[in-house]
Amino acid sequence: MGTKGATVVSLWSQKHNEDFNILSVGKIFRHSGVSLLVGCQDGVIRVYKVPCVPGAKLKLQSVLETKGGPIQALKIHNVTKFHSNDVVVGDSRGTLTVFSNEQILNRRVLSEHSVDCLQIDEDATGSVSVVTSDSDGNLCAVLPYSELWRLRLRDFIVPTKIPSCASVIKSLLAVDLTEGSGQTSNYVLAADSSKNLHVIQQGSVVMSLRTPCVVTAMAKGHFISHGDENGNSKSHQVALGGQTGSVYIFSNFEILSEEYANVQWPVTQLCSLPRDTHAMLLCSGHFNKLYVYQNKKLLCCHETSDWVNSIATVDVDNDGDMEVVLGCLDNTIETLKIEAR
């Protein structure tokens, strides 16, 4: 249902048989069309053909066995440069697994702790690295066969007054940012549990900013008009969702003091939907709803069956507009079409 400035239509909804923590959508391997990947608690990724007809059921295409623990992080990207997208997976046992053409290409233990966040960092030349963070505050960047760099939060942040409260990474995002010179470069943003946002490039922390609250979710897009944005009307911005329910905007290497939105409950998932002017921002967390904002205004609110643990976007019906795929804690998977009025 929809309120105010947008409508939300549920195209299909289905309960998944196995418990899962994360899902993703995209073209993988040599599969025709778009696939839905569901990262499950049993360490298995189940791959389905995405239904393009309202009310249709998921059809299992293949099963990818990681031989590891519960899946915590999942990305689709061509990291091997073998002409098709690969599947990159992080699990609770600290293992990173890369699948290429249905087979395990590389599997390595990165940490003694759970790999909770995973991003693909790509520079202007097309070179990519897989950047991960674990539940002990360690960051690592790797290629399919080698390691590029490692960082430990404890090495570059001021210790908290309470020793037992060691800082950990709560959210990780690879993003292109436009610098003051007008040049755009690739960075990795790491938000920690001590209210810091670290801007990282090639293994070096180039900047650390204090955040108004603990940031637990991030999404990139063009959300508001802010100054001249280095002369670029489409300058890259990042929405920061926090434990307090507040959402702030990171723009031109600063965190704007004015709230973009406040949902009153902890935010755990953010996702952007590009539009001609300002992107829509999808927001979910410790509540049974999906909020849709645009330019600081609440467009609509969609009731969900449980808390949302994963959001992905895909053009299901090939109409040129991105639809939204939600994964919920009760194992419901639902696809939505969101249209501004």
Secondary structure, DSSP 8 states (H G I E B T S, - for coil): ---TTEEEEEEEEEE-SS-EEEEEEE--TT-SS-EEEEEETTSEEEEEE---STT---EEEEEEE-SSS-EEEEEEE--S-SSS-EEEEEETTSEEEEEETTEEEEEEE--SS-EEEEEEEE-TTS-EEEEEEETTSEEEEE-SS-EEEEEEHHHHS---SSTT----EEEEEEEEEE-TTS-EEEEEEEEETTSEEEEEETTEEEEEEE-SS-EEEEEEE--S--TTGGG-TT--EEEEEETTSEEEEEETTEE-SS-SEE-SS-EEEEEEE--SSS-EEEEEESSSEEEEEETTEEEEEEE-SS-EEEEEEE-SSSSSS-EEEEEETTSEEEEEEEEE-
